[in-house]
Amino acid sequence: MAELKEADAEQLHQEDVDIKGGGVSDTLVPEERQPAEDDASSASSTVGKTEALAGDNDAKPSTTTSGNKNTIHCIHTLFECIQLPLILDDEYDHENRILFNHPFNTNVTDRHISIQTKLEGLEVLTDLNGAGRKACPLCPEEKFKACYSHKLRRHLQNLHWKVYVEFEGQKMCICHLPCRQLRPSPSRLVAHYHCVVCSVTIARKTDMISHLKRHVNKGETEASYSGSSDAYEIMKELGTNVQLMPNHTTPQKTDTYFNRKMKTNRQLVFCSLAVLAEERNPLESLDAFGATGIMGLQWAKHLRNAVKVTITDINEVCVKMIRENCNLNHIRVEGSRGSSRVPDGGAGDVDGVPIATVEVAKMDANVIMHLRSFDYIHLDPFGTAVNYLDSAFRNIRNLGIISVTSTDTGSLYSKSLNVTMRHYGSNIVRTEYYKELAARMVLATVARAAARCNKGIEVLLAVAVEHFVLVVVRVLRGPTQADESAKRIRQLIHCQWCEERVFLKQGSMVEENLYRQLPCNCHGSMPGKTAVELGPLWSGPLFNSGFLRRMLFAAVQHSMEDIQPLVKTLICESECTTLKSSVHGPTALINQGKRKTGDEPGNVVKKLKSDGSLEHPAFYYGIHRHSIRGMNMPKLNRFLQYLTEAGFRVSRTHFDPTGVRTDATLDQFKSVLTKYSVPTYTNTTATQNPEETVRSME
């Protein structure tokens, strides 16, 4: 019985071959006839039998004689040469199941084999015209065993091709290969689709359709996904060119993430590094999370030999992209072959001559910061940076600078309180000054990490704009500086009724009633608990005016017009003044805030103590938040003038466009606002007394 079944299967297979071979041409080029002549046992008998079989489609040769078997194999070879293109060894990656440079695989050079334009694209992956059993190219052997061509063709058509998802002419067939595995049981395979745009694997067909719709909404199409360098987008920022992948805006879909909105952040970090480069030359800087490498390349291209730039990333794709961007900007990669060295006297902008040298390494950020010492370290991970603070403070040099960028706005802005407690160890609530609250919470975490390494910090800059929080601190070595910094970490008591706030005073005695420290009287007039204790938070200053002036000078020197208004606002905020005339003086930009390398850390702390009275007030009030109902409040600049005339220090803040930073209490703030507010006239009053309304408007 087994022999009869085998004969029947072979007979069905031969019928399929004869039907497909009905339209064979009798004229063959020598290259097409060569495989047949090599495989046939007798050239003359093979050609004769081939012509007979090609002319009669209904012939059913016996499967018992060896001559017929050779004839059948010859026919298979002839038809394969005529109808289907050959797949060479360099066109197919057997390990990764990727098809390269094939006629059925056009416009895309490195897509998965399950993505085809025609059914013949799947059939060409296996020799359906050959003799013997064939394996399915999209199924593992344990799922679908090898079978004859007629059964394999039906399998490809009914299982893989029938449920495809089409996108711009490309059909994504179902794949059963071990590309996607369940996490609880890795041995269990899951049927899935391969996205033609971002190559991600998705199990459900409906989910793949929704996934493709998101690509369309973002303007990402199949044509933009290609392995060639021509598909990369070239972006220029601050005179630096970088290549961007099509999915660079979605960190879940690409390794080389790039955010155009972080341009302000990159320029602020650059200016802080330029200020440090004036103090010590040369200095070693580290961009711990390179991605595209644009930040480190900007450092090297504009500061040249003043800094020695090191760019690291844990991902191999990012490291390769950084090296390509270095070549794009004529920057030599240290240790690479075939690159000329930069002359000692500097290099020009001549093509082919490197203008700077950077070091690119594939290494984890924690590892390289443990192994080497740096003068400047920038941490900009995707999310929180608390996991890298201990390593950053371990080997940072004395009076070095660490800049930390945090983009986990959900935990910083009181949206995920459990994550906030887990990452920063602070208890916060949503307030009108939530951005400054986030900056002080990050600084408290940074100060605690520095204190664990017997180091203190001097805050140079704290910015919270758009969707990131940037803090820049100078590191002061020694347990004394660490103790001084730790003393500035305090709890904050916040009134939930009027939103008055004040830092708790230092002291070893336990105070019975904490509400007494609040200037407001809400606890006496309201029942229950009216205030909440927040923190721990950084209670010291958020800015160094001298350092900011030198940053403004660097921004002007390198033509960074975008951040100059922001830096000017920060200078006024650090000095708590509305006078901008002192910001534009050239001597004020250069001389103030410049730290000499010979200054001792002890003198730095003494200077901070002596300048304690000049520190800017903590937090700010929103003028719209505390406006009086039924009253027209004055313009913001006019109101700042009224507060100054009342004897209070006042300035605007970058945290809130309508916020006012002042040393006045909330009651004093409201009293001045009420004094200069004008009652709002109703429409009825305006219609009854139009002349009085006109006079009041005049």
C-alpha positions as CSV (number, residue, x, y, z in Angstrom):
1,M,0.0,0.0,0.0
2,A,2.8,2.4,0.8
3,E,4.4,1.8,-2.6
4,L,1.0,2.5,-4.3
5,K,0.6,5.8,-2.5
6,E,4.1,6.7,-3.4
7,A,3.4,5.9,-7.1
8,D,0.1,7.9,-7.0
9,A,1.9,11.0,-5.5
10,E,4.6,10.8,-8.1
11,Q,2.0,10.5,-10.8
12,L,0.1,13.6,-9.6
13,H,3.4,15.5,-9.4
14,Q,4.2,14.5,-13.0
15,E,0.8,15.7,-14.2
16,D,1.4,19.1,-12.6
17,V,4.7,19.3,-14.3
18,D,3.2,18.4,-17.7
19,I,0.4,21.0,-17.4
20,K,2.9,23.7,-16.5
21,G,5.3,22.6,-19.3
22,G,2.7,23.0,-22.2
23,G,4.0,26.3,-23.4
24,V,7.8,25.5,-23.5
25,S,9.8,26.9,-26.3
26,D,11.9,24.6,-28.4
27,T,14.7,27.1,-28.8
28,L,17.0,27.4,-25.9
29,V,20.1,29.5,-25.5
30,P,23.3,27.5,-24.6
31,E,23.2,28.8,-21.0
32,E,19.7,27.5,-20.5
33,R,20.5,24.1,-22.1
34,Q,23.6,23.5,-20.1
35,P,22.0,22.2,-16.8
36,A,19.9,19.7,-18.8
37,E,22.9,18.3,-20.6
38,D,24.8,17.8,-17.4
39,D,22.0,16.0,-15.5
40,A,20.8,13.7,-18.3
41,S,22.4,10.3,-18.7
42,S,22.1,10.3,-22.5
43,A,21.8,13.6,-24.4
44,S,20.1,12.1,-27.4
45,S,17.6,10.0,-25.6
46,T,16.8,12.8,-23.2
47,V,16.2,15.4,-26.0
48,G,13.9,13.0,-27.8
49,K,11.9,12.1,-24.8
50,T,11.7,15.8,-23.9
51,E,10.2,16.7,-27.2
52,A,7.7,13.9,-26.9
53,L,6.6,14.9,-23.5
54,A,6.5,18.6,-24.3
55,G,4.3,18.0,-27.3
56,D,1.8,15.8,-25.5
57,N,0.4,17.2,-22.3
58,D,-1.7,14.1,-21.5
59,A,1.3,11.7,-21.4
60,K,1.7,9.9,-18.1
61,P,5.1,8.2,-18.1
62,S,5.7,5.3,-15.8
63,T,7.7,5.9,-12.6
64,T,9.4,2.5,-12.5
65,T,12.2,2.9,-15.1
66,S,15.3,4.9,-14.4
67,G,15.3,6.4,-17.9
68,N,11.9,8.0,-17.3
69,K,13.2,9.4,-14.0
70,N,16.2,11.1,-15.7
71,T,13.8,12.4,-18.3
72,I,11.5,13.9,-15.7
73,H,14.5,15.5,-13.9
74,C,15.7,17.0,-17.2
75,I,12.3,18.5,-17.9
76,H,12.2,20.1,-14.4
77,T,15.6,21.6,-15.0
78,L,14.6,23.0,-18.5
79,F,11.4,24.5,-17.2
80,E,13.1,26.1,-14.3
81,C,15.7,27.7,-16.5
82,I,13.0,29.0,-18.9
83,Q,10.2,30.2,-16.6
84,L,11.7,31.1,-13.2
85,P,14.8,33.2,-12.5
86,L,17.5,31.5,-10.6
87,I,18.2,32.4,-6.9
88,L,21.9,32.6,-6.4
89,D,23.6,32.0,-3.1
90,D,24.4,35.7,-2.6
91,E,20.7,36.7,-3.1
92,Y,19.3,34.7,-0.2
93,D,20.2,34.8,3.4
94,H,19.4,31.3,4.7
95,E,20.0,32.2,8.3
96,N,17.8,35.4,8.5
97,R,15.4,34.4,5.7
98,I,16.0,37.6,3.7
99,L,15.9,37.9,-0.1
100,F,18.2,40.3,-1.8
101,N,18.2,41.8,-5.3
102,H,15.6,39.5,-6.9
103,P,13.2,40.3,-9.7
104,F,10.2,39.6,-7.5
105,N,11.7,41.7,-4.7
106,T,11.9,45.2,-6.2
107,N,12.3,48.6,-4.5
108,V,13.3,47.0,-1.2
109,T,16.7,45.5,-0.6
110,D,16.4,43.9,2.8
111,R,12.8,42.9,3.5
112,H,11.6,39.7,4.9
113,I,10.7,36.8,2.5
114,S,7.1,36.8,3.6
115,I,6.6,40.2,1.9
116,Q,6.0,39.7,-1.8
117,T,4.1,41.4,-4.6
118,K,2.8,38.2,-6.4
119,L,2.2,34.6,-5.5
120,E,5.0,33.6,-7.8
121,G,7.3,35.4,-5.4
122,L,6.5,32.8,-2.7
123,E,6.8,29.9,-5.2
124,V,10.2,31.0,-6.4
125,L,11.6,30.6,-2.9
126,T,11.4,26.8,-3.3
127,D,11.9,24.6,-6.4
128,L,8.4,23.5,-7.0
129,N,9.3,22.0,-10.3
130,G,12.1,19.8,-8.9
131,A,11.7,16.2,-8.0
132,G,11.3,15.0,-4.5
133,R,9.8,16.6,-1.4
134,K,10.1,20.3,-0.7
135,A,9.9,22.2,2.6
136,C,7.8,25.3,3.1
137,P,10.0,28.5,3.3
138,L,7.6,30.2,5.8
139,C,7.0,27.2,8.2
140,P,9.4,25.3,10.4
141,E,9.9,21.6,9.7
142,E,8.1,20.6,12.9
143,K,5.0,22.5,11.8
144,F,4.8,21.5,8.1
145,K,6.8,18.6,6.9
146,A,8.3,18.4,3.5
147,C,5.9,17.3,0.7
148,Y,5.6,17.2,-3.0
149,S,5.1,20.3,-5.2
150,H,1.3,20.0,-5.8
151,K,0.6,19.9,-2.1
152,L,3.2,22.6,-1.2
153,R,1.6,24.9,-3.8
154,R,-1.8,24.6,-2.3
155,H,-0.2,25.1,1.2
156,L,1.4,28.4,0.1
157,Q,-1.7,29.6,-1.6
158,N,-4.3,28.7,1.1
159,L,-2.4,29.2,4.3
160,H,0.2,32.0,3.6
161,W,-1.1,34.0,0.6
162,K,-4.8,33.9,1.3
163,V,-4.6,36.0,4.5
164,Y,-2.1,38.6,3.4
165,V,-2.2,42.3,4.4
166,E,-1.7,44.7,1.5
167,F,0.1,48.0,1.8
168,E,1.0,50.1,-1.3
169,G,1.2,47.0,-3.6
170,Q,3.2,44.9,-1.1
171,K,1.6,41.8,0.3
172,M,2.6,40.8,3.8
173,C,1.9,37.1,4.1
174,I,1.5,35.2,7.4
175,C,4.8,33.8,8.7
176,H,5.3,30.8,11.0
177,L,9.0,31.0,11.3
178,P,10.6,31.4,14.8
179,C,10.8,35.2,14.4
180,R,8.3,35.9,17.2
181,Q,8.1,33.8,20.4
182,L,6.0,34.0,23.5
183,R,7.8,35.2,26.6
184,P,6.4,32.7,29.0
185,S,7.1,29.7,26.8
186,P,9.9,30.5,24.3
187,S,9.5,27.1,22.6
188,R,5.9,28.0,21.4
189,L,5.9,29.7,18.0
190,V,3.3,32.4,17.1
191,A,2.0,33.1,13.6
192,H,2.7,36.7,12.7
193,Y,3.2,39.4,10.1
194,H,6.3,41.4,9.2
195,C,5.6,45.1,8.8
196,V,6.9,46.4,5.4
197,V,7.7,49.8,6.9
198,C,9.4,49.2,10.2
199,S,9.9,45.3,10.1
200,V,8.2,44.8,13.4
201,T,6.3,41.6,14.0
202,I,2.6,41.7,14.8
203,A,0.4,38.6,15.5
204,R,-3.1,39.7,14.6
205,K,-4.2,40.9,11.1
206,T,-6.4,43.6,12.6
207,D,-3.5,44.9,14.7
208,M,-1.3,45.0,11.6
209,I,-3.9,47.0,9.7
210,S,-4.1,49.5,12.6
211,H,-0.3,49.6,12.8
212,L,-0.1,50.5,9.1
213,K,-2.7,53.2,9.6
214,R,-0.5,54.8,12.2
215,H,2.4,54.8,9.7
216,V,0.2,56.5,7.1
217,N,-0.8,59.2,9.7
218,K,2.9,59.9,10.4
219,G,3.7,60.0,6.7
220,E,5.9,56.9,6.9
221,T,5.5,54.7,3.7
222,E,6.9,51.5,2.4
223,A,9.0,53.5,-0.1
224,S,10.9,55.2,2.7
225,Y,12.0,51.9,4.2
226,S,15.1,50.7,2.4
227,G,18.5,49.4,3.2
228,S,20.2,51.8,0.9
229,S,21.7,55.0,2.2
230,D,19.7,57.0,-0.4
231,A,16.6,56.4,1.8
232,Y,18.1,58.2,4.8
233,E,17.1,61.7,5.5
234,I,19.9,64.2,5.9
235,M,19.2,66.8,8.6
236,K,21.4,69.8,9.3
237,E,21.5,71.5,12.7
238,L,24.1,74.0,13.9
239,G,26.2,73.2,10.9
240,T,26.2,69.5,11.6
241,N,24.8,67.0,9.1
242,V,23.3,63.7,10.4
243,Q,21.5,60.8,8.7
244,L,18.1,59.9,10.0
245,M,16.2,56.7,9.6
246,P,12.6,56.8,8.4
247,N,11.3,55.9,11.9
248,H,13.6,58.2,13.8
249,T,10.7,59.9,15.6
250,T,9.4,56.7,17.3
251,P,11.8,55.2,19.8
252,Q,9.9,51.9,19.9
253,K,10.5,51.3,16.1
254,T,14.1,52.4,15.7
255,D,17.3,52.4,17.6
256,T,18.7,55.7,16.3
257,Y,16.0,57.9,17.9
258,F,16.1,61.6,17.1
259,N,13.8,64.4,18.3
260,R,13.8,67.7,16.5
261,K,12.1,69.4,19.5
262,M,15.2,68.8,21.6
263,K,17.2,71.4,19.7
264,T,16.9,73.8,22.7
265,N,18.2,71.2,25.0
266,R,21.2,70.5,22.7
267,Q,22.1,74.1,22.4
268,L,21.9,74.7,26.2
269,V,24.2,71.7,26.8
270,F,26.6,73.0,24.1
271,C,26.8,76.4,25.7
272,S,27.5,74.9,29.1
273,L,30.3,72.8,27.6
274,A,31.7,75.9,25.8
275,V,31.9,77.7,29.2
276,L,33.8,74.8,30.8
277,A,36.2,74.7,27.8
278,E,37.3,78.2,28.6
279,E,38.3,77.2,32.1
280,R,40.3,74.1,31.3
281,N,41.8,73.1,28.0
282,P,41.7,70.4,26.8
283,L,39.0,68.6,28.6
284,E,37.4,65.2,28.1
285,S,33.6,65.1,27.5
286,L,31.2,62.2,27.2
287,D,28.0,61.9,25.4
288,A,26.8,58.7,27.1
289,F,23.7,58.1,24.9
290,G,24.8,58.9,21.3
291,A,21.9,57.6,19.2
292,T,22.6,59.6,16.0
293,G,25.6,61.2,17.6
294,I,24.5,64.7,16.8
295,M,25.3,66.2,20.2
296,G,28.9,64.9,20.3
297,L,29.5,65.8,16.7
298,Q,28.4,69.4,17.4
299,W,30.9,69.6,20.3
300,A,33.7,68.3,18.1
301,K,32.9,70.4,15.0
302,H,32.6,73.8,16.8
303,L,35.0,73.4,19.7
304,R,37.6,71.5,17.7
305,N,40.8,70.7,19.7
306,A,39.5,72.3,22.9
307,V,37.5,69.2,23.8
308,K,38.1,65.5,23.4
309,V,34.7,64.0,22.6
310,T,33.7,60.4,23.4
311,I,30.4,59.1,22.1
312,T,29.0,55.8,23.4
313,D,25.9,53.7,22.8
314,I,25.0,50.2,23.7
315,N,23.4,49.4,20.3
316,E,25.4,48.3,17.4
317,V,23.1,50.0,14.9
318,C,23.6,53.4,16.6
319,V,27.4,53.0,16.7
320,K,27.4,52.3,13.0
321,M,25.2,55.3,12.3
322,I,27.5,57.5,14.4
323,R,30.5,56.4,12.4
324,E,28.7,57.2,9.2
325,N,27.7,60.6,10.5
326,C,31.3,61.3,11.4
327,N,32.4,60.6,7.8
328,L,29.5,62.8,6.7
329,N,30.9,65.8,8.7
330,H,34.6,65.1,7.9
331,I,35.3,64.1,11.4
332,R,37.9,61.4,12.1
333,V,36.9,58.4,14.3
334,E,39.7,57.6,16.6
335,G,41.1,54.2,16.0
336,S,39.5,53.8,12.5
337,R,41.6,52.7,9.6
338,G,42.3,54.7,6.5
339,S,41.7,58.1,8.2
340,S,44.2,60.9,8.2
341,R,45.2,62.6,11.4
342,V,44.2,66.1,12.2
343,P,47.2,68.6,12.0
344,D,48.4,70.0,15.3
345,G,47.6,73.5,14.2
346,G,44.0,72.8,13.4
347,A,42.4,71.7,10.2
348,G,40.6,73.6,7.6
349,D,37.3,72.8,5.9
350,V,38.9,71.2,2.9
351,D,37.1,68.1,1.8
352,G,38.9,64.9,2.7
353,V,40.8,66.5,5.6
354,P,39.3,65.7,9.1
355,I,38.4,68.8,11.0
356,A,38.2,67.0,14.4
357,T,38.6,63.7,16.1
358,V,36.0,61.8,18.2
359,E,36.1,58.4,19.9
360,V,33.1,56.2,19.2
361,A,32.6,53.1,21.5
362,K,30.0,50.4,21.8
363,M,29.7,50.3,25.6
364,D,27.1,50.7,28.3
365,A,27.0,54.1,29.9
366,N,27.5,52.8,33.4
367,V,30.5,50.8,32.4
368,I,32.4,53.5,30.7
369,M,31.7,56.0,33.5
370,H,33.1,53.5,36.0
371,L,36.2,52.8,33.9
372,R,37.2,56.3,32.9
373,S,37.3,59.9,34.2
374,F,35.7,62.8,32.4
375,D,35.5,66.6,32.9
376,Y,32.0,66.9,31.3
377,I,29.3,64.2,31.2
378,H,25.9,64.5,29.6
379,L,23.1,62.0,30.4
380,D,20.1,62.0,28.1
381,P,18.5,58.5,28.2
382,F,15.0,57.9,27.0
383,G,13.1,58.6,30.3
384,T,14.7,58.9,33.7
385,A,18.4,59.1,34.3
386,V,18.4,58.0,38.0
387,N,20.0,54.6,37.0
388,Y,23.2,56.4,35.8
389,L,23.8,59.0,38.4
390,D,25.9,56.9,40.7
391,S,28.2,56.0,37.9
392,A,28.4,59.6,36.7
393,F,29.5,60.9,40.1
394,R,32.0,58.1,40.7
395,N,34.9,59.3,38.4
396,I,33.9,62.8,37.5
397,R,36.8,65.2,38.0
398,N,36.8,67.9,40.6
399,L,35.0,71.1,39.4
400,G,33.7,69.1,36.5
401,I,30.1,69.5,35.1
402,I,27.3,66.9,34.8
403,S,24.2,67.7,32.8
404,V,21.1,65.5,33.2
405,T,18.1,65.6,30.8
406,S,15.0,63.9,32.1
407,T,12.0,63.2,29.7
408,D,9.8,61.1,31.9
409,T,7.2,63.9,32.2
410,G,4.6,61.4,33.5
411,S,6.4,60.9,36.8
412,L,7.9,64.5,36.9
413,Y,4.6,66.3,36.5
414,S,2.6,64.3,39.0
415,K,0.8,62.0,36.5
416,S,2.2,58.7,37.8
417,L,2.8,59.2,41.5
418,N,3.8,55.6,42.1
419,V,6.6,55.9,39.5
420,T,7.7,59.2,41.0
421,M,8.1,57.5,44.4
422,R,9.9,54.6,42.9
423,H,12.4,56.6,40.8
424,Y,12.9,59.8,42.8
425,G,11.7,58.8,46.3
426,S,9.6,62.0,46.5
427,N,5.9,62.7,47.3
428,I,4.5,65.4,45.1
429,V,1.0,66.6,44.0
430,R,-0.1,68.6,41.0
431,T,0.4,72.3,41.8
432,E,0.5,75.6,39.8
433,Y,4.3,75.5,40.1
434,Y,4.6,71.8,39.0
435,K,7.5,72.5,36.6
436,E,9.7,74.0,39.2
437,L,8.7,71.3,41.6
438,A,9.9,68.7,39.0
439,A,13.3,70.5,38.6
440,R,13.8,70.7,42.4
441,M,12.9,67.0,42.7
442,V,15.5,66.0,40.1
443,L,18.1,68.2,41.8
444,A,17.4,66.5,45.1
445,T,18.0,63.1,43.5
446,V,21.2,64.4,41.9
447,A,22.4,65.8,45.2
448,R,21.8,62.5,47.0
449,A,23.7,60.6,44.4
450,A,26.6,63.0,44.7
451,A,26.6,62.7,48.5
452,R,26.9,58.9,48.3
453,C,30.2,59.5,46.5
454,N,31.4,62.2,49.0
455,K,30.8,65.0,46.6
456,G,28.7,68.1,46.7
457,I,27.0,70.1,43.9
458,E,26.6,73.7,42.8
459,V,23.6,74.2,40.7
460,L,24.4,76.1,37.5
461,L,21.2,75.8,35.6
462,A,17.7,74.2,35.9
463,V,15.3,74.4,32.9
464,A,11.9,72.9,32.4
465,V,10.5,73.7,28.9
466,E,8.5,71.7,26.4
467,H,8.8,68.1,27.4
468,F,12.1,67.8,29.2
469,V,13.8,68.9,32.4
470,L,17.5,69.9,32.1
471,V,19.7,70.4,35.2
472,V,23.4,71.3,35.0
473,V,25.5,71.0,38.2
474,R,29.2,71.5,39.0
475,V,30.8,68.8,41.1
476,L,32.6,69.7,44.3
477,R,34.7,67.0,45.9
478,G,34.9,66.4,49.6
479,P,32.6,65.3,52.5
480,T,32.3,68.9,53.6
481,Q,30.7,69.9,50.3
482,A,28.6,66.8,50.3
483,D,27.2,67.8,53.8
484,E,26.5,71.3,52.6
485,S,24.6,70.1,49.6
486,A,22.6,67.5,51.7
487,K,21.5,70.3,54.0
488,R,19.7,71.9,51.1
489,I,17.4,68.9,50.7
490,R,14.3,69.7,52.6
491,Q,10.6,69.0,52.8
492,L,8.0,71.5,51.5
493,I,4.7,72.2,53.1
494,H,2.0,73.1,50.6
495,C,-1.5,74.5,51.4
496,Q,-4.1,72.8,49.3
497,W,-6.6,75.7,49.6
498,C,-4.6,78.8,48.6
499,E,-1.5,77.0,47.3
500,E,0.8,78.9,49.6
501,R,4.1,77.0,50.1
502,V,7.2,77.2,52.2
503,F,10.2,75.0,52.9
504,L,10.3,73.5,56.4
505,K,13.0,75.0,58.6
506,Q,16.0,73.0,59.7
507,G,16.1,71.7,63.2
508,S,16.4,68.6,65.3
509,M,13.3,69.4,67.4
510,V,10.0,67.9,66.3
511,E,7.4,70.7,65.8
512,E,3.9,69.9,67.0
513,N,2.1,72.0,64.4
514,L,3.7,72.4,61.0
515,Y,0.9,74.7,59.8
516,R,2.4,77.5,61.8
517,Q,5.2,77.8,59.3
518,L,2.7,78.7,56.6
519,P,2.1,82.4,56.2
520,C,-1.6,81.8,55.3
521,N,-4.4,81.3,57.8
522,C,-6.3,78.5,56.0
523,H,-5.8,76.0,58.8
524,G,-7.6,78.1,61.3
525,S,-10.5,78.9,59.0
526,M,-10.9,75.6,57.3
527,P,-11.7,72.2,59.0
528,G,-9.6,69.2,58.6
529,K,-6.1,68.8,57.1
530,T,-5.5,71.8,54.8
531,A,-1.8,71.3,53.9
532,V,0.3,68.4,52.6
533,E,4.0,67.7,53.0
534,L,5.9,67.3,49.8
535,G,9.5,66.3,49.0
536,P,12.3,65.9,49.6
537,L,13.2,68.7,47.3
538,W,16.2,70.9,46.5
539,S,15.7,74.2,48.5
540,G,18.8,76.0,47.1
541,P,19.0,78.3,44.1
542,L,18.4,77.0,40.6
543,F,20.6,79.3,38.7
544,N,24.1,80.8,38.7
545,S,23.9,84.2,37.1
546,G,27.6,84.4,36.2
547,F,27.6,81.1,34.5
548,L,24.4,82.0,32.6
549,R,26.1,85.3,31.3
550,R,29.0,83.3,29.9
551,M,26.5,80.9,28.3
552,L,24.8,83.8,26.6
553,F,28.2,85.0,25.4
554,A,28.8,81.5,23.9
555,A,25.4,81.5,22.3
556,V,26.1,84.8,20.6
557,Q,29.6,83.6,19.6
558,H,28.2,80.5,17.9
559,S,25.2,82.2,16.4
560,M,22.5,80.4,18.4
561,E,19.6,82.9,18.1
562,D,17.0,80.4,19.2
563,I,18.1,80.1,22.9
564,Q,19.3,83.7,23.4
565,P,15.9,85.0,24.6
566,L,15.6,82.0,27.0
567,V,19.1,82.6,28.5
568,K,18.3,86.3,29.0
569,T,15.1,85.3,30.8
570,L,17.1,82.9,33.0
571,I,19.6,85.7,33.9
572,C,16.8,88.0,35.0
573,E,15.2,85.2,36.9
574,S,18.4,84.3,38.7
575,E,18.9,87.9,39.8
576,C,15.2,88.4,40.4
577,T,15.0,91.6,38.4
578,T,13.1,92.9,35.5
579,L,16.0,95.1,34.2
580,K,17.5,93.6,31.1
581,S,20.0,96.4,30.5
582,S,22.6,94.6,32.6
583,V,22.3,91.5,30.4
584,H,23.6,93.1,27.2
585,G,26.8,94.5,28.6
586,P,29.9,92.8,27.0
587,T,31.9,93.0,30.3
588,A,29.0,91.5,32.2
589,L,28.9,88.6,29.8
590,I,32.6,87.7,30.2
591,N,33.9,88.7,33.6
592,Q,31.1,87.7,35.9
593,G,30.8,84.1,37.0
594,K,34.1,83.0,35.7
595,R,35.7,80.4,37.9
596,K,39.4,80.1,38.1
597,T,40.9,76.6,38.1
598,G,42.9,77.5,41.3
599,D,39.8,78.2,43.4
600,E,39.5,75.7,46.2
601,P,36.2,74.0,46.9
602,G,36.1,75.4,50.5
603,N,36.2,78.9,49.1
604,V,33.3,78.0,46.8
605,V,31.1,76.9,49.7
606,K,32.0,80.1,51.7
607,K,31.1,82.2,48.7
608,L,27.7,80.4,48.4
609,K,27.0,81.1,52.1
610,S,27.9,84.8,51.8
611,D,25.7,85.2,48.7
612,G,22.8,83.5,50.4
613,S,20.9,86.8,50.8
614,L,21.2,87.3,47.0
615,E,19.5,84.0,46.1
616,H,16.4,84.3,44.1
617,P,13.1,83.5,45.8
618,A,11.8,80.0,45.6
619,F,8.8,79.3,43.4
620,Y,6.4,81.6,41.7
621,Y,2.8,82.6,41.6
622,G,0.5,82.6,38.6
623,I,-1.2,85.9,38.0
624,H,-4.3,84.3,36.4
625,R,-4.5,81.7,39.1
626,H,-4.9,84.3,41.8
627,S,-6.9,86.9,39.9
628,I,-10.0,88.4,41.6
629,R,-13.4,87.5,40.1
630,G,-15.2,90.4,38.6
631,M,-12.0,92.5,38.3
632,N,-9.8,93.3,35.4
633,M,-6.2,92.8,36.5
634,P,-3.4,94.9,35.1
635,K,-1.0,93.9,32.4
636,L,1.8,91.6,33.5
637,N,4.7,94.0,33.0
638,R,2.7,96.8,34.7
639,F,2.0,94.5,37.6
640,L,5.7,93.7,38.0
641,Q,6.3,97.4,38.2
642,Y,3.7,97.8,40.9
643,L,5.3,95.0,43.0
644,T,8.8,96.6,42.6
645,E,7.4,99.9,43.8
646,A,5.9,98.1,46.8
647,G,9.5,97.0,47.8
648,F,9.5,93.4,46.6
649,R,12.0,91.6,44.4
650,V,10.2,90.5,41.3
651,S,11.0,88.9,37.9
652,R,9.3,86.7,35.3
653,T,10.0,83.0,35.1
654,H,10.6,80.7,32.2
655,F,8.6,77.9,33.9
656,D,5.3,79.8,33.3
657,P,4.7,82.7,30.8
658,T,2.2,84.3,33.2
659,G,4.1,83.4,36.4
660,V,5.7,85.9,38.7
661,R,8.7,85.1,40.9
662,T,8.8,87.3,44.0
663,D,9.7,87.2,47.6
664,A,6.3,88.5,48.6
665,T,3.9,86.2,50.4
666,L,0.7,85.2,48.7
667,D,-1.4,87.6,50.8
668,Q,0.9,90.5,49.9
669,F,0.8,89.4,46.2
670,K,-3.0,89.4,46.2
671,S,-3.2,92.7,48.0
672,V,-1.2,94.4,45.3
673,L,-3.1,92.7,42.6
674,T,-6.4,93.8,44.2
675,K,-5.2,97.3,44.6
676,Y,-4.5,97.9,40.9
677,S,-7.4,95.8,39.5
678,V,-10.3,97.6,37.9
679,P,-13.9,96.3,38.3
680,T,-15.5,94.8,35.3
681,Y,-18.5,96.7,34.0
682,T,-21.5,94.6,32.8
683,N,-23.2,95.0,29.5
684,T,-26.3,96.5,31.2
685,T,-24.3,99.2,32.9
686,A,-22.5,100.0,29.6
687,T,-25.8,100.4,27.7
688,Q,-27.4,102.6,30.4
689,N,-24.3,104.9,30.8
690,P,-22.4,105.0,27.6
691,E,-20.8,108.3,28.3
692,E,-19.4,107.2,31.6
693,T,-18.1,104.0,30.0
694,V,-16.2,106.0,27.3
695,R,-14.7,108.3,30.0
696,S,-13.5,105.3,32.0
697,M,-11.9,103.8,28.9
698,E,-10.2,107.0,28.1
